[in-house]
Amino acid sequence: MTTQNDPQQHAPLQKDPDDWKTGDEPMTASQRSYLETLAQDTGEAVDENLTKAEASKRIDELRDRSPRVNGGEQ
C-alpha cells in the first residue's frame, strides 16, 4: 500500500540513458549549456563530443558535486 507521502509514488520514471533509442546522437544544445554551467561550478572540463546518453550521465555526475545544485555543499 502506498501513502500520499510515499516518495516512490512521485519518483520520476526515467529510462537508463544506455537504453535510449537516440542515446547515440550528439548531445542537445540544452545538455551542452547545462554541462557548461555545471563544469564551471565544479572546475571540470566538458567533452564537446558527448552523445545524448553520455551527456546525461555526465550531468548526473557533475550535478552531485555542484554547489549550485547542492545548496553550497560539496
PDB file of N, CA, C and O in Angstrom:
ATOM      1  N   MET A   1       0.835  -1.184   0.000  1.00  0.00           N
ATOM      2  CA  MET A   1       0.000   0.000   0.000  1.00  0.00           C
ATOM      3  C   MET A   1       0.876   1.242   0.000  1.00  0.00           C
ATOM      4  O   MET A   1       1.798   1.347   0.809  1.00  0.00           O
ATOM      5  N   THR A   2       0.604   2.178  -0.889  1.00  0.00           N
ATOM      6  CA  THR A   2       1.349   3.428  -0.911  1.00  0.00           C
ATOM      7  C   THR A   2       0.527   4.515  -0.259  1.00  0.00           C
ATOM      8  O   THR A   2      -0.702   4.524  -0.332  1.00  0.00           O
ATOM      9  N   THR A   3       1.220   5.417   0.369  1.00  0.00           N
ATOM     10  CA  THR A   3       0.553   6.543   1.003  1.00  0.00           C
ATOM     11  C   THR A   3       0.826   7.793   0.191  1.00  0.00           C
ATOM     12  O   THR A   3       1.649   7.786  -0.724  1.00  0.00           O
ATOM     13  N   GLN A   4       0.144   8.845   0.525  1.00  0.00           N
ATOM     14  CA  GLN A   4       0.302  10.097  -0.186  1.00  0.00           C
ATOM     15  C   GLN A   4       1.726  10.636  -0.049  1.00  0.00           C
ATOM     16  O   GLN A   4       2.199  11.325  -0.951  1.00  0.00           O
ATOM     17  N   ASN A   5       2.409  10.348   1.031  1.00  0.00           N
ATOM     18  CA  ASN A   5       3.755  10.840   1.264  1.00  0.00           C
ATOM     19  C   ASN A   5       4.830   9.859   0.840  1.00  0.00           C
ATOM     20  O   ASN A   5       6.004  10.079   1.137  1.00  0.00           O
ATOM     21  N   ASP A   6       4.474   8.797   0.164  1.00  0.00           N
ATOM     22  CA  ASP A   6       5.417   7.779  -0.284  1.00  0.00           C
ATOM     23  C   ASP A   6       6.281   8.355  -1.410  1.00  0.00           C
ATOM     24  O   ASP A   6       5.753   8.674  -2.475  1.00  0.00           O
ATOM     25  N   PRO A   7       7.616   8.499  -1.199  1.00  0.00           N
ATOM     26  CA  PRO A   7       8.468   9.080  -2.226  1.00  0.00           C
ATOM     27  C   PRO A   7       8.478   8.255  -3.514  1.00  0.00           C
ATOM     28  O   PRO A   7       8.664   8.822  -4.591  1.00  0.00           O
ATOM     29  N   GLN A   8       8.288   6.955  -3.438  1.00  0.00           N
ATOM     30  CA  GLN A   8       8.268   6.119  -4.626  1.00  0.00           C
ATOM     31  C   GLN A   8       7.079   6.456  -5.525  1.00  0.00           C
ATOM     32  O   GLN A   8       7.147   6.297  -6.744  1.00  0.00           O
ATOM     33  N   GLN A   9       6.011   6.913  -4.924  1.00  0.00           N
ATOM     34  CA  GLN A   9       4.814   7.238  -5.673  1.00  0.00           C
ATOM     35  C   GLN A   9       5.066   8.409  -6.625  1.00  0.00           C
ATOM     36  O   GLN A   9       4.452   8.484  -7.690  1.00  0.00           O
ATOM     37  N   HIS A  10       5.957   9.315  -6.252  1.00  0.00           N
ATOM     38  CA  HIS A  10       6.220  10.503  -7.044  1.00  0.00           C
ATOM     39  C   HIS A  10       7.579  10.459  -7.729  1.00  0.00           C
ATOM     40  O   HIS A  10       8.006  11.450  -8.320  1.00  0.00           O
ATOM     41  N   ALA A  11       8.262   9.322  -7.657  1.00  0.00           N
ATOM     42  CA  ALA A  11       9.572   9.200  -8.295  1.00  0.00           C
ATOM     43  C   ALA A  11       9.400   9.266  -9.811  1.00  0.00           C
ATOM     44  O   ALA A  11       8.500   8.637 -10.370  1.00  0.00           O
ATOM     45  N   PRO A  12      10.269  10.030 -10.471  1.00  0.00           N
ATOM     46  CA  PRO A  12      10.148  10.125 -11.927  1.00  0.00           C
ATOM     47  C   PRO A  12      10.479   8.795 -12.587  1.00  0.00           C
ATOM     48  O   PRO A  12      11.363   8.063 -12.142  1.00  0.00           O
ATOM     49  N   LEU A  13       9.760   8.504 -13.644  1.00  0.00           N
ATOM     50  CA  LEU A  13      10.044   7.312 -14.418  1.00  0.00           C
ATOM     51  C   LEU A  13      11.085   7.696 -15.456  1.00  0.00           C
ATOM     52  O   LEU A  13      10.787   8.404 -16.417  1.00  0.00           O
ATOM     53  N   GLN A  14      12.299   7.227 -15.255  1.00  0.00           N
ATOM     54  CA  GLN A  14      13.368   7.610 -16.153  1.00  0.00           C
ATOM     55  C   GLN A  14      14.074   6.364 -16.654  1.00  0.00           C
ATOM     56  O   GLN A  14      14.483   5.506 -15.872  1.00  0.00           O
ATOM     57  N   LYS A  15      14.209   6.281 -17.947  1.00  0.00           N
ATOM     58  CA  LYS A  15      14.889   5.172 -18.579  1.00  0.00           C
ATOM     59  C   LYS A  15      16.393   5.366 -18.454  1.00  0.00           C
ATOM     60  O   LYS A  15      16.877   6.498 -18.480  1.00  0.00           O
ATOM     61  N   ASP A  16      17.130   4.282 -18.321  1.00  0.00           N
ATOM     62  CA  ASP A  16      18.580   4.332 -18.305  1.00  0.00           C
ATOM     63  C   ASP A  16      19.053   4.913 -19.635  1.00  0.00           C
ATOM     64  O   ASP A  16      18.604   4.463 -20.690  1.00  0.00           O
ATOM     65  N   PRO A  17      19.955   5.911 -19.612  1.00  0.00           N
ATOM     66  CA  PRO A  17      20.433   6.505 -20.864  1.00  0.00           C
ATOM     67  C   PRO A  17      21.002   5.479 -21.842  1.00  0.00           C
ATOM     68  O   PRO A  17      20.934   5.681 -23.055  1.00  0.00           O
ATOM     69  N   ASP A  18      21.556   4.392 -21.338  1.00  0.00           N
ATOM     70  CA  ASP A  18      22.083   3.359 -22.220  1.00  0.00           C
ATOM     71  C   ASP A  18      20.987   2.684 -23.036  1.00  0.00           C
ATOM     72  O   ASP A  18      21.269   2.062 -24.061  1.00  0.00           O
ATOM     73  N   ASP A  19      19.744   2.802 -22.590  1.00  0.00           N
ATOM     74  CA  ASP A  19      18.614   2.185 -23.277  1.00  0.00           C
ATOM     75  C   ASP A  19      17.867   3.152 -24.194  1.00  0.00           C
ATOM     76  O   ASP A  19      16.900   2.756 -24.845  1.00  0.00           O
ATOM     77  N   TRP A  20      18.295   4.403 -24.256  1.00  0.00           N
ATOM     78  CA  TRP A  20      17.631   5.392 -25.099  1.00  0.00           C
ATOM     79  C   TRP A  20      17.817   5.038 -26.571  1.00  0.00           C
ATOM     80  O   TRP A  20      18.916   4.663 -26.981  1.00  0.00           O
ATOM     81  N   LYS A  21      16.772   5.149 -27.359  1.00  0.00           N
ATOM     82  CA  LYS A  21      16.863   4.899 -28.801  1.00  0.00           C
ATOM     83  C   LYS A  21      17.725   5.956 -29.485  1.00  0.00           C
ATOM     84  O   LYS A  21      18.385   5.661 -30.481  1.00  0.00           O
ATOM     85  N   THR A  22      17.729   7.170 -28.971  1.00  0.00           N
ATOM     86  CA  THR A  22      18.510   8.254 -29.570  1.00  0.00           C
ATOM     87  C   THR A  22      19.758   8.572 -28.750  1.00  0.00           C
ATOM     88  O   THR A  22      20.372   9.621 -28.947  1.00  0.00           O
ATOM     89  N   GLY A  23      20.138   7.690 -27.844  1.00  0.00           N
ATOM     90  CA  GLY A  23      21.263   7.943 -26.958  1.00  0.00           C
ATOM     91  C   GLY A  23      22.589   8.112 -27.652  1.00  0.00           C
ATOM     92  O   GLY A  23      23.502   8.727 -27.101  1.00  0.00           O
ATOM     93  N   ASP A  24      22.714   7.573 -28.866  1.00  0.00           N
ATOM     94  CA  ASP A  24      23.986   7.683 -29.573  1.00  0.00           C
ATOM     95  C   ASP A  24      24.065   8.929 -30.454  1.00  0.00           C
ATOM     96  O   ASP A  24      25.072   9.147 -31.128  1.00  0.00           O
ATOM     97  N   GLU A  25      23.015   9.745 -30.454  1.00  0.00           N
ATOM     98  CA  GLU A  25      23.034  11.008 -31.185  1.00  0.00           C
ATOM     99  C   GLU A  25      23.830  12.040 -30.382  1.00  0.00           C
ATOM    100  O   GLU A  25      23.999  11.890 -29.172  1.00  0.00           O
ATOM    101  N   PRO A  26      24.321  13.092 -31.060  1.00  0.00           N
ATOM    102  CA  PRO A  26      25.054  14.146 -30.334  1.00  0.00           C
ATOM    103  C   PRO A  26      24.191  14.784 -29.249  1.00  0.00           C
ATOM    104  O   PRO A  26      22.968  14.857 -29.373  1.00  0.00           O
ATOM    105  N   MET A  27      24.844  15.241 -28.188  1.00  0.00           N
ATOM    106  CA  MET A  27      24.093  15.886 -27.106  1.00  0.00           C
ATOM    107  C   MET A  27      23.340  17.085 -27.642  1.00  0.00           C
ATOM    108  O   MET A  27      23.709  17.674 -28.658  1.00  0.00           O
ATOM    109  N   THR A  28      22.284  17.431 -26.941  1.00  0.00           N
ATOM    110  CA  THR A  28      21.458  18.567 -27.344  1.00  0.00           C
ATOM    111  C   THR A  28      22.097  19.880 -26.889  1.00  0.00           C
ATOM    112  O   THR A  28      23.002  19.888 -26.054  1.00  0.00           O
ATOM    113  N   ALA A  29      21.618  20.969 -27.445  1.00  0.00           N
ATOM    114  CA  ALA A  29      22.105  22.291 -27.039  1.00  0.00           C
ATOM    115  C   ALA A  29      21.811  22.546 -25.564  1.00  0.00           C
ATOM    116  O   ALA A  29      22.615  23.166 -24.869  1.00  0.00           O
ATOM    117  N   SER A  30      20.666  22.071 -25.085  1.00  0.00           N
ATOM    118  CA  SER A  30      20.316  22.245 -23.670  1.00  0.00           C
ATOM    119  C   SER A  30      21.267  21.453 -22.776  1.00  0.00           C
ATOM    120  O   SER A  30      21.703  21.949 -21.737  1.00  0.00           O
ATOM    121  N   GLN A  31      21.584  20.239 -23.173  1.00  0.00           N
ATOM    122  CA  GLN A  31      22.529  19.443 -22.395  1.00  0.00           C
ATOM    123  C   GLN A  31      23.889  20.136 -22.352  1.00  0.00           C
ATOM    124  O   GLN A  31      24.513  20.233 -21.296  1.00  0.00           O
ATOM    125  N   ARG A  32      24.339  20.616 -23.507  1.00  0.00           N
ATOM    126  CA  ARG A  32      25.648  21.292 -23.583  1.00  0.00           C
ATOM    127  C   ARG A  32      25.673  22.511 -22.658  1.00  0.00           C
ATOM    128  O   ARG A  32      26.641  22.713 -21.925  1.00  0.00           O
ATOM    129  N   SER A  33      24.623  23.313 -22.692  1.00  0.00           N
ATOM    130  CA  SER A  33      24.556  24.514 -21.859  1.00  0.00           C
ATOM    131  C   SER A  33      24.598  24.158 -20.374  1.00  0.00           C
ATOM    132  O   SER A  33      25.333  24.770 -19.599  1.00  0.00           O
ATOM    133  N   TYR A  34      23.805  23.168 -19.993  1.00  0.00           N
ATOM    134  CA  TYR A  34      23.763  22.771 -18.580  1.00  0.00           C
ATOM    135  C   TYR A  34      25.098  22.175 -18.155  1.00  0.00           C
ATOM    136  O   TYR A  34      25.574  22.441 -17.051  1.00  0.00           O
ATOM    137  N   LEU A  35      25.704  21.370 -19.024  1.00  0.00           N
ATOM    138  CA  LEU A  35      27.016  20.804 -18.712  1.00  0.00           C
ATOM    139  C   LEU A  35      28.059  21.899 -18.520  1.00  0.00           C
ATOM    140  O   LEU A  35      28.884  21.820 -17.610  1.00  0.00           O
ATOM    141  N   GLU A  36      28.023  22.910 -19.364  1.00  0.00           N
ATOM    142  CA  GLU A  36      28.980  24.012 -19.239  1.00  0.00           C
ATOM    143  C   GLU A  36      28.811  24.733 -17.906  1.00  0.00           C
ATOM    144  O   GLU A  36      29.799  25.097 -17.267  1.00  0.00           O
ATOM    145  N   THR A  37      27.574  24.941 -17.485  1.00  0.00           N
ATOM    146  CA  THR A  37      27.309  25.574 -16.192  1.00  0.00           C
ATOM    147  C   THR A  37      27.827  24.709 -15.052  1.00  0.00           C
ATOM    148  O   THR A  37      28.509  25.201 -14.153  1.00  0.00           O
ATOM    149  N   LEU A  38      27.505  23.426 -15.088  1.00  0.00           N
ATOM    150  CA  LEU A  38      27.962  22.523 -14.027  1.00  0.00           C
ATOM    151  C   LEU A  38      29.487  22.390 -14.027  1.00  0.00           C
ATOM    152  O   LEU A  38      30.099  22.293 -12.964  1.00  0.00           O
ATOM    153  N   ALA A  39      30.093  22.386 -15.198  1.00  0.00           N
ATOM    154  CA  ALA A  39      31.549  22.284 -15.297  1.00  0.00           C
ATOM    155  C   ALA A  39      32.208  23.504 -14.660  1.00  0.00           C
ATOM    156  O   ALA A  39      33.223  23.375 -13.975  1.00  0.00           O
ATOM    157  N   GLN A  40      31.638  24.680 -14.882  1.00  0.00           N
ATOM    158  CA  GLN A  40      32.177  25.888 -14.238  1.00  0.00           C
ATOM    159  C   GLN A  40      32.058  25.774 -12.724  1.00  0.00           C
ATOM    160  O   GLN A  40      32.990  26.122 -12.000  1.00  0.00           O
ATOM    161  N   ASP A  41      30.919  25.289 -12.243  1.00  0.00           N
ATOM    162  CA  ASP A  41      30.691  25.148 -10.805  1.00  0.00           C
ATOM    163  C   ASP A  41      31.688  24.199 -10.154  1.00  0.00           C
ATOM    164  O   ASP A  41      32.119  24.418  -9.022  1.00  0.00           O
ATOM    165  N   THR A  42      32.050  23.143 -10.880  1.00  0.00           N
ATOM    166  CA  THR A  42      32.871  22.079 -10.291  1.00  0.00           C
ATOM    167  C   THR A  42      34.323  22.111 -10.732  1.00  0.00           C
ATOM    168  O   THR A  42      35.133  21.325 -10.241  1.00  0.00           O
ATOM    169  N   GLY A  43      34.670  23.015 -11.659  1.00  0.00           N
ATOM    170  CA  GLY A  43      36.047  23.086 -12.143  1.00  0.00           C
ATOM    171  C   GLY A  43      36.416  21.926 -13.057  1.00  0.00           C
ATOM    172  O   GLY A  43      37.593  21.595 -13.200  1.00  0.00           O
ATOM    173  N   GLU A  44      35.425  21.315 -13.670  1.00  0.00           N
ATOM    174  CA  GLU A  44      35.649  20.169 -14.549  1.00  0.00           C
ATOM    175  C   GLU A  44      35.641  20.616 -16.011  1.00  0.00           C
ATOM    176  O   GLU A  44      35.135  21.689 -16.340  1.00  0.00           O
ATOM    177  N   ALA A  45      36.205  19.789 -16.872  1.00  0.00           N
ATOM    178  CA  ALA A  45      36.176  20.038 -18.311  1.00  0.00           C
ATOM    179  C   ALA A  45      34.981  19.319 -18.926  1.00  0.00           C
ATOM    180  O   ALA A  45      34.491  18.329 -18.383  1.00  0.00           O
ATOM    181  N   VAL A  46      34.523  19.827 -20.058  1.00  0.00           N
ATOM    182  CA  VAL A  46      33.414  19.217 -20.777  1.00  0.00           C
ATOM    183  C   VAL A  46      33.917  18.711 -22.119  1.00  0.00           C
ATOM    184  O   VAL A  46      34.538  19.459 -22.874  1.00  0.00           O
ATOM    185  N   ASP A  47      33.655  17.459 -22.416  1.00  0.00           N
ATOM    186  CA  ASP A  47      33.967  16.888 -23.724  1.00  0.00           C
ATOM    187  C   ASP A  47      32.878  17.354 -24.684  1.00  0.00           C
ATOM    188  O   ASP A  47      31.701  17.068 -24.467  1.00  0.00           O
ATOM    189  N   GLU A  48      33.250  18.054 -25.720  1.00  0.00           N
ATOM    190  CA  GLU A  48      32.290  18.629 -26.667  1.00  0.00           C
ATOM    191  C   GLU A  48      31.650  17.581 -27.575  1.00  0.00           C
ATOM    192  O   GLU A  48      30.695  17.892 -28.286  1.00  0.00           O
ATOM    193  N   ASN A  49      32.150  16.363 -27.566  1.00  0.00           N
ATOM    194  CA  ASN A  49      31.678  15.332 -28.485  1.00  0.00           C
ATOM    195  C   ASN A  49      30.875  14.229 -27.809  1.00  0.00           C
ATOM    196  O   ASN A  49      30.835  13.104 -28.306  1.00  0.00           O
ATOM    197  N   LEU A  50      30.242  14.532 -26.693  1.00  0.00           N
ATOM    198  CA  LEU A  50      29.455  13.526 -25.986  1.00  0.00           C
ATOM    199  C   LEU A  50      28.163  13.218 -26.734  1.00  0.00           C
ATOM    200  O   LEU A  50      27.618  14.063 -27.444  1.00  0.00           O
ATOM    201  N   THR A  51      27.690  11.995 -26.558  1.00  0.00           N
ATOM    202  CA  THR A  51      26.375  11.630 -27.066  1.00  0.00           C
ATOM    203  C   THR A  51      25.327  12.076 -26.049  1.00  0.00           C
ATOM    204  O   THR A  51      25.664  12.499 -24.943  1.00  0.00           O
ATOM    205  N   LYS A  52      24.062  11.978 -26.433  1.00  0.00           N
ATOM    206  CA  LYS A  52      22.985  12.325 -25.507  1.00  0.00           C
ATOM    207  C   LYS A  52      23.078  11.499 -24.228  1.00  0.00           C
ATOM    208  O   LYS A  52      22.941  12.033 -23.127  1.00  0.00           O
ATOM    209  N   ALA A  53      23.313  10.200 -24.376  1.00  0.00           N
ATOM    210  CA  ALA A  53      23.385   9.316 -23.210  1.00  0.00           C
ATOM    211  C   ALA A  53      24.587   9.660 -22.338  1.00  0.00           C
ATOM    212  O   ALA A  53      24.466   9.726 -21.115  1.00  0.00           O
ATOM    213  N   GLU A  54      25.749   9.881 -22.958  1.00  0.00           N
ATOM    214  CA  GLU A  54      26.949  10.226 -22.199  1.00  0.00           C
ATOM    215  C   GLU A  54      26.774  11.566 -21.489  1.00  0.00           C
ATOM    216  O   GLU A  54      27.188  11.722 -20.340  1.00  0.00           O
ATOM    217  N   ALA A  55      26.167  12.522 -22.167  1.00  0.00           N
ATOM    218  CA  ALA A  55      25.941  13.836 -21.562  1.00  0.00           C
ATOM    219  C   ALA A  55      25.017  13.723 -20.360  1.00  0.00           C
ATOM    220  O   ALA A  55      25.243  14.376 -19.342  1.00  0.00           O
ATOM    221  N   SER A  56      23.984  12.906 -20.467  1.00  0.00           N
ATOM    222  CA  SER A  56      23.058  12.721 -19.354  1.00  0.00           C
ATOM    223  C   SER A  56      23.777  12.160 -18.129  1.00  0.00           C
ATOM    224  O   SER A  56      23.564  12.619 -17.006  1.00  0.00           O
ATOM    225  N   LYS A  57      24.619  11.177 -18.355  1.00  0.00           N
ATOM    226  CA  LYS A  57      25.374  10.576 -17.243  1.00  0.00           C
ATOM    227  C   LYS A  57      26.339  11.596 -16.634  1.00  0.00           C
ATOM    228  O   LYS A  57      26.480  11.673 -15.414  1.00  0.00           O
ATOM    229  N   ARG A  58      27.004  12.381 -17.494  1.00  0.00           N
ATOM    230  CA  ARG A  58      27.957  13.380 -17.015  1.00  0.00           C
ATOM    231  C   ARG A  58      27.236  14.473 -16.228  1.00  0.00           C
ATOM    232  O   ARG A  58      27.748  14.957 -15.218  1.00  0.00           O
ATOM    233  N   ILE A  59      26.056  14.856 -16.689  1.00  0.00           N
ATOM    234  CA  ILE A  59      25.250  15.839 -15.957  1.00  0.00           C
ATOM    235  C   ILE A  59      24.941  15.314 -14.566  1.00  0.00           C
ATOM    236  O   ILE A  59      25.070  16.051 -13.588  1.00  0.00           O
ATOM    237  N   ASP A  60      24.539  14.063 -14.459  1.00  0.00           N
ATOM    238  CA  ASP A  60      24.244  13.478 -13.147  1.00  0.00           C
ATOM    239  C   ASP A  60      25.475  13.512 -12.249  1.00  0.00           C
ATOM    240  O   ASP A  60      25.373  13.841 -11.067  1.00  0.00           O
ATOM    241  N   GLU A  61      26.638  13.173 -12.803  1.00  0.00           N
ATOM    242  CA  GLU A  61      27.882  13.171 -12.013  1.00  0.00           C
ATOM    243  C   GLU A  61      28.204  14.573 -11.503  1.00  0.00           C
ATOM    244  O   GLU A  61      28.481  14.765 -10.319  1.00  0.00           O
ATOM    245  N   LEU A  62      28.166  15.541 -12.400  1.00  0.00           N
ATOM    246  CA  LEU A  62      28.529  16.909 -12.018  1.00  0.00           C
ATOM    247  C   LEU A  62      27.482  17.554 -11.123  1.00  0.00           C
ATOM    248  O   LEU A  62      27.818  18.341 -10.238  1.00  0.00           O
ATOM    249  N   ARG A  63      26.230  17.229 -11.347  1.00  0.00           N
ATOM    250  CA  ARG A  63      25.155  17.786 -10.514  1.00  0.00           C
ATOM    251  C   ARG A  63      25.341  17.351  -9.063  1.00  0.00           C
ATOM    252  O   ARG A  63      25.070  18.122  -8.142  1.00  0.00           O
ATOM    253  N   ASP A  64      25.801  16.124  -8.858  1.00  0.00           N
ATOM    254  CA  ASP A  64      26.028  15.626  -7.497  1.00  0.00           C
ATOM    255  C   ASP A  64      27.127  16.404  -6.780  1.00  0.00           C
ATOM    256  O   ASP A  64      27.168  16.434  -5.550  1.00  0.00           O
ATOM    257  N   ARG A  65      28.026  17.039  -7.552  1.00  0.00           N
ATOM    258  CA  ARG A  65      29.146  17.762  -6.952  1.00  0.00           C
ATOM    259  C   ARG A  65      29.003  19.274  -7.027  1.00  0.00           C
ATOM    260  O   ARG A  65      29.845  19.998  -6.495  1.00  0.00           O
ATOM    261  N   SER A  66      27.971  19.755  -7.666  1.00  0.00           N
ATOM    262  CA  SER A  66      27.820  21.190  -7.875  1.00  0.00           C
ATOM    263  C   SER A  66      27.297  21.895  -6.635  1.00  0.00           C
ATOM    264  O   SER A  66      26.260  21.508  -6.096  1.00  0.00           O
ATOM    265  N   PRO A  67      28.004  22.932  -6.173  1.00  0.00           N
ATOM    266  CA  PRO A  67      27.491  23.695  -5.028  1.00  0.00           C
ATOM    267  C   PRO A  67      26.208  24.435  -5.359  1.00  0.00           C
ATOM    268  O   PRO A  67      25.399  24.696  -4.469  1.00  0.00           O
ATOM    269  N   ARG A  68      26.009  24.775  -6.620  1.00  0.00           N
ATOM    270  CA  ARG A  68      24.784  25.471  -7.048  1.00  0.00           C
ATOM    271  C   ARG A  68      23.584  24.567  -6.843  1.00  0.00           C
ATOM    272  O   ARG A  68      22.535  25.025  -6.390  1.00  0.00           O
ATOM    273  N   VAL A  69      23.722  23.290  -7.167  1.00  0.00           N
ATOM    274  CA  VAL A  69      22.616  22.341  -7.074  1.00  0.00           C
ATOM    275  C   VAL A  69      22.450  21.813  -5.650  1.00  0.00           C
ATOM    276  O   VAL A  69      21.332  21.572  -5.194  1.00  0.00           O
ATOM    277  N   ASN A  70      23.562  21.638  -4.960  1.00  0.00           N
ATOM    278  CA  ASN A  70      23.534  21.041  -3.626  1.00  0.00           C
ATOM    279  C   ASN A  70      23.501  22.078  -2.502  1.00  0.00           C
ATOM    280  O   ASN A  70      23.846  21.757  -1.365  1.00  0.00           O
ATOM    281  N   GLY A  71      23.100  23.292  -2.795  1.00  0.00           N
ATOM    282  CA  GLY A  71      22.943  24.311  -1.764  1.00  0.00           C
ATOM    283  C   GLY A  71      24.232  24.677  -1.059  1.00  0.00           C
ATOM    284  O   GLY A  71      24.229  24.965   0.138  1.00  0.00           O
ATOM    285  N   GLY A  72      25.344  24.669  -1.799  1.00  0.00           N
ATOM    286  CA  GLY A  72      26.612  25.055  -1.207  1.00  0.00           C
ATOM    287  C   GLY A  72      27.418  23.895  -0.669  1.00  0.00           C
ATOM    288  O   GLY A  72      28.561  24.075  -0.250  1.00  0.00           O
ATOM    289  N   GLU A  73      26.838  22.704  -0.672  1.00  0.00           N
ATOM    290  CA  GLU A  73      27.568  21.529  -0.183  1.00  0.00           C
ATOM    291  C   GLU A  73      28.319  20.879  -1.320  1.00  0.00           C
ATOM    292  O   GLU A  73      27.848  20.862  -2.457  1.00  0.00           O
ATOM    293  N   GLN A  74      29.493  20.342  -1.014  1.00  0.00           N
ATOM    294  CA  GLN A  74      30.258  19.599  -1.999  1.00  0.00           C
ATOM    295  C   GLN A  74      30.661  18.274  -1.452  1.00  0.00           C
ATOM    296  O   GLN A  74      31.319  17.495  -2.141  1.00  0.00           O
TER     297      GLN A  74
END
